[in-house]
Amino acid sequence: MAYEHTPTFAALLIEDIVKEKFSSADSIKLLWRDKESFTTIFEAAKRARHLICLEFYIFRNDETGNELAEILKERSRSGVQVYILYDHFGSFGTPRSFWDSLKKAGIRIAASRPFKWVSPFHYVHRNHSKLIVIDAEKAFTGGLNIANEYSGFHLRLKGRKWRDTGIMLEGPIAYQLFRSFSKKWLAWARETIELPLEAIKLHPAACSCGKNNPAIPVMPIFVNSSKGRRKMRRLLYYSINHARSSIYLTTAYFTPSRRMIETLEQAVARGVRVRLLVPGITDVPAAAYAGKAFFTRLLRAGVEIYNYTSEMLHAKTSLFDQCWGIIGSTNLDFQSLRYNDEGNVGILDVTFASKLNDLFEEDLRHSIKIDAGEWSRRPFYEKTKEFFFSLCKRRL
């Protein structure tokens, strides 16, 4: 693929870190308005002709989950191969009867990372990825789960609204993400997936970006092992260390390691504008307090920190130098970076980066910038809770 050259980020270096070749997308669409996101996903599922693969941390049997389940049942009865891989911990509350009803419609179901009495401590490892692949032509990923709080349905029930970011990709990258799903399916279901020949419109060679292909370069970053998580962390630190003008980070959970703090400090010291967007409202107060324990140090270094106040922020995006963006399921916390299977895509494209930048700026309009002076005057009991939870941040 002929990549647009950028002053700081090189495709070959990224490929060397991830040990994966860039694929390509013919089109990319950001999904961040809850109702619009799920309307897009549901309509794509309804039009599936051969194959639907779903991988989710949370798949609830609420109104949103049931609506999608009915679509999947109808497609399965029409001859579409449907596979669902859900995380055992994340979907623990979903009853067996729900999965059984899907199985009766011919849908293949499997749980990833199940609890095992012979190795109970391994239950800390979870499959936090979110992925839908349709006909190996179209794929969805990001931070969205299948539940009311993500789709906006809960607003009718006066529930809390969640702000998340997803992405729809079309082109060869969809086939690459199908391959990622099929490997996990083999690992947890002990079955191979036979991709219908009709579902492969692209010549196999096109799945590695052609030299004259003008499509958008996309890097799949789906990890399910310690080795894979090390690559993911290497890519994160490479991205921060090579930024020369700006770093914009959005995360639902922020419990930074010492290395993360020092790396962000060093970025500011070399003249990079670092902006961090975190939730003002959280569903995990302990993790929020653990992260706040390091705000004073980051603010003194010059990192700009914003609290999102409109809804519950659940998005996970990164943008570096207005050219290299990452969207997916990875938070800036120990659980994501050390224990979870995570799914992300990196896009090395100035045009797409501009859209991601516009979304970040839109989020900031619904946020409050933390003032270092005011932050230092917060109540002592708040500082006490921050210190306490920071001691166990590796397990939050």
N, C-alpha and C positions, 0 to 999 in steps of 0.2 A: 504494500500500500504506500502511496505517496503521501506522507504526512506534512501538514503545515508546520514549518519550523517555528519554534518558540524560543525565547532567549534563555529559558532555564530548564524546561522539561523536555526530555528526549525519549521517544518511544522505545528505543533499543535498551536504554537503562531501565525503564519500567519493566520491560519484558524480562530482563536479566534478574530483576528482583523477584518478580512473581513466578518466573519459570513458566510462562504462558505467553503465547503469541496474541497480539491484538487481533480481534475480529472486527467486524464492521456492522453498522446499522444503516439501513436505507432511510429510516426516519426515527426520531425520538420525540416523545411527548412527556412533559412534566405533568404529574398528577398530584394536586395538592388541595383541591376543593373536595371535601369528603363525598358529597353526593355525586359530583361529576366523576370522581375517581371510580366509584363502584358502578355507576351507570356504564362507564367505558368498559370495565372488566366484565360485567354481566352481559353486555351486548356482544363482546368478543367471544365469550363462552357460548352464547346461543348460536353463533355462526360457525362454531367448530365443525369440521367435516370428518376428521380422522382421529385426532388425538388431543387430550387435555391432561396435563400433568400439573398437580398442585402440591406445593410444599409450604407448610405454615407452622409457626410456633403456636399460635392460638387459632383454633377453628371451633367457634361456639355454636350451639344449637339454639341461638336466639333468632330474632326476625331476619337479620342479615344472613346468618349461616343457613337458615332454612330456605331462604330465597335462592341462595346459590345452590344449595343441595337439590332443590327441585329442578333447576336448570341442568345440573349435572346428570340427574336421573333421566331426564328427557333425552339428553344427548346420548347417554349410554344405551338407552332402549332403541335409539335410532342407529346404533352401530358404531358410535364413537368410542374409542378406547379411553377410559378415564382412570387415572391413578391419583390417589391422595396419600401424601406422607405427612403426618402430623407429629409434633413433639409431644412425648408422653407427659412431661411436666406441665408445659404450657397449656395443653388441652385436657388437663386432668379432670376438670369439672364437666367435660362433655360426656353424656351418658353413652353406654354401650349400645343402647337401643337406636341412637342416632346413626352410629356407624353401621349397625346391622341393617338399617333401612336402606343405606347406600349400597351395601353389599348385595342386597336382594335385587337391586336394579342392575347388577353386573359390574359395579364399580370396585376396583381393587383398592384396598385400604391397608396401610401399614403404619406402625408407630416407630418413631426414631428415638434413640436414647432412653429405652424403658428402664424402670427400676429393677435392679437385680440384687437379691439378698446376698449373693456371693461377693458382690462388690458394691456395697451401698454408697460409698463415697464417690463413686463415678457418676452418681446422679447429679452432681454439680455441673457436669457437662451436658449442655442442652443444644438442641437444634433450633437456633434462633432465626434461621433463614426464612425469607418470604419469596416465593417464586411461583409464577404460573406460566406454563408454556402451552401454546395452542398451535397445533399442526406443524410444529417446528418452524413456524414462520413469524410468530408474534409472541412476545414475552413481556411479563410484568414483574417488577421487583421493587424493593424499597423497604419502608418501615411498617407498612400496613398489615394488619391482621384481619381475619374474618370474624368480625364482631360488631355489635351495634355502635360502640363508641367511635369506631373508625369510619363508619358509613354515614353517620349523621342521623340514623333512625332514632337513636336514643333521645334526640331533642324533643321528639313528640312525647317522650316519657319524662321530660324534664331532667335528663341525665347530664353528665358533664361532657362537653364537646372536646374532642381531641384533634390536634393539628398535626398532620403527618405528611410525608412526601413520598410519592411513588414515581415510577417511570414506566412508560410503555415503549418497547423497542421492536422494530420490524427489520427483517433482513437476516443475514448469516449469523448474527449474534444469537438469534433465537435457537438455531440448531446447536450452537455451542452450549447454551444453557440447558437444552434438552439433554445433552451428553452429561452435564453435571448432575442433573436430576437422575438420569438412568444409573449412574454410578452409586448414588445414595440409595436408590431403590434396590439395587442388587445387594448392597451392604445390609439393609434392614429387612427387606422382604424376601431376600434370597431368591429373587427371580430376575430374569433378564426381560427387558422391554423390547418387543419387536416393533420397530418403527414402520408403519405402513408405507409402502413405496410411494403411494399417491401423495403422502405428506411431504416428500422431499422434492421441492421444486428446483432447488439450487443444485448445481453440479457440485460434487464434493470438494473440488478444488476451490470453489468460491467461499468455502467456510474458512479458509485462510485468505485474508484480504488480498485480492489481486493487485498487481502493480499499477494498473490503470483505473482501479476502482475509486471513484470520487466519494464514496460513502463515508460516513462518520466513524472514526476509529474508536472502538470500545474494547475495554479490557475486562473480561470476567474475573471476579475476585471472590470465588466461593470456596470456603475452607472448611474442612471437617477433621482436622488432625492437628497435633501439636506443631508439626512441621509447617502445615499450612498457616496456622496462626502466627508463627514466627515470620513468615513471608509477609503476612498482612501488617504486622507491626513494623517490619522493615520498610514497607512501602509508605506507611504513615509517616515515619520519621524521615525518610527520604524526601517526601513531599514538603514537610515543614522545613527541613534544612536547606532545600534548594529554592524555596520561595524567595523572591527578591523585592517584591512590592506589597503583596497582600496575602493574608491567610484569613478566611472566613469559615468558622466552625460552628455547626449547629448540632447539638446533641441532647438527647433526652436525659441521659445520666452521665454525670461528670465526676469521676473520682480519680484524679490524675496520679500517676506514679511520680517519683522524684525525677526520673528521666524526662517525663512529659513536661513537667514544670520547667526544668532547666532548658529544654529544647525551645519552648515558647519564649522564655526569657532571652535566649540567644538570638532568636528571630527578631524580637523587638530591638535588641542592641545593634543589629546590623541594618536597621532602618525599615524593617517590615511592619506594616500595619496589621496587627493581630486583633481580630474581633471574635468574641466567643458569645454565642447565644445559647442560653440554658432556660429551663422552665421556671416560671414564677410560681406555678402551681404544679405539684408533683404527686404521683401515686406511691412513691417510695421515699418518705421523709428522711429515713436514716441515710440513704445514699445522697440525698440533697445536702444534708448537714455535713456529711463527710467531704463533699466537694467544696462547700463554702469555707471550710477550714483553710483552704489555700487561696481564697480570693484576695486576701490582703497582700500576700506576696506577689501575686500576678498583677494586681492593680499598681503596686509600687514599681513593678518592672515596666509598666506601660501597656499592658494588655487591657483592651476595652472589653468589659463584661456587661451583657444585657440580660435582663429577666423578661421573658415573654409572658405577657399578662392577659392576652385575649382568651386563650383556651389552654388545655393541657398539651404542652409541646411534646411530641413523640418522634419528630423527624431526626434523621441522621444524614447530614450532608457536609461536604467539605469542598472548598473552592480555593485554589492556589493560583495567584498571579493572573487571574481572569482568563485562564486557558486550560487548566487541569482540574476536573471536578470528579468527586466520588459520591455516589448515592447508594444507600443500601440499608442494612440492618445493624451495622456495627456502632455501638456507643463508645464513648471515651471513658470506659470504666474497666475494671479488672475482669468482670464477668465476661464481657464481650471479647476483650483482647487476649484473655488467657484460657478461658474455659469453653466458650460457645462455638458451635458451628455457625458461621455467619455468611451472608450473601450480599455482595456489592458489585457494582460495575463502575469502572473509571472511564471517563470520556475526555479525550484529548482534542478539544475542539473549541475555538474561540467563540463561534456563534452560539453553541450550546452553553458555554460558560457565561455568556452575557445573559441568557435566560435564567440561569441559576443565580447570578448576581442580582437580577431584578427581584427574584423571589426572596432572597436574603434581605434586600432593602425593604421589601414589603413587610416582612416579618418584624424588622426593626421599628417600623411605624406603629407596631402594636406591642412595643417593648419599652422598658425603662432602663436607661443606662445607670449602672451603679457608680455613684460618686465615692471616691476613695475616702474623703473626709467624713462623709455621712456613714460610710460602712464601718469606719473605725469607732464610731460612737454607738454602734448597735448594743443592745442590752447584754449584760454579763452572762445571763443564763443562756442566751443564744450562743455565745462563744463557748460556754461549757459543753453544750450539746454537740457543737461542731468538733471540739477536741475529742470528746468521747467517741463519736462515731468514726472519726478519722483513724482511730486506733484499729478498727476492724474493717477498713475500707476494702481490703482484698476479698472480703466475703459478702460484699453488698452488691 
